[in-house]
Amino acid sequence: MSVLEELRKKADEKKAAEQQQVSTNEQLEQVYQAKILPKMQLILDSFQETINYLNFLEEPIQIDNYCAKYPQFGSLSQSHYKINTDGRIGFADYNRLMQVNVSFFCEADGEFSYRLESDPLIDKEINLLQSKRLLFDWKHKSVVGGYCTLFTVQRKIPVIFRIEVDYQHSLFKVFIRNHENLQSFGKSFTPEQVDNAFLDALLSYFLRKDNRFVTADDISVENKNAIKAAVQKKAASYKQQNEQPPPAEDEPVIAKKNIIGSLFSKFQKKS
């Protein structure tokens, strides 16, 4: 191959790659405009309306026994709602929504204190409280036989609900921090999954009506039927080969576990 032919080949490959990228970008934009933007607008409008009602009613949502690890938090009230779509305090273009952020506090008057004496436990505690963005202070104190650290934590927990667009993969991503028990939740959803049932479950969790949004079964009806059919097929094959029915429990259970593991591995690859 001559030098000129080599350059021509590289140029053609670059042009093809650029054309492919243009085609991919057009497809992504079409999906965003048709399947993602309308649902992001609905999510924003629904949260905005919900928050307006809550602020107007001035009836904080009561939370009993918020955290098992820190029962000192006691009963808290959910209030002081804010919403933004620019990642700060404002609103981005309604026709180019890429995120919806809802924040509020679960709080009560006062603070509580406790002591820790082990350096590893103290460091771990500081990292935990900082990661949860709690307001706290700590002081080293001398005690008989050594020293300890006194932690003082305010009874005020910042909560965030964040729904954002994963543009490159045409997905919705939901992230929730500190809504219950100082836990975090994150999951991706396809445009087809973001329907009225999705929004109802999300708002019900936000209002603490139920927690089905974070405990929903990840295995669809179709996949459950596929598991059942695969188990039945394996049982029939076993019976045909051995001229005896398969064990009542062992074989189907093993097959079911293998199929479930395979399904979950596929879900993980898609996420």
Beta strands, then each sheet from edge to edge (+ up, - down):
strand 1: 61-63
strand 2: 76-84
strand 3: 99-116
strand 4: 136-143
strand 5: 146-166
strand 6: 171-177
strand 7: 184-189
sheet 1: 1+ 2- 3+ 5- 4+
sheet 2: 1+ 2- 3+ 5- 6+ 7-
end
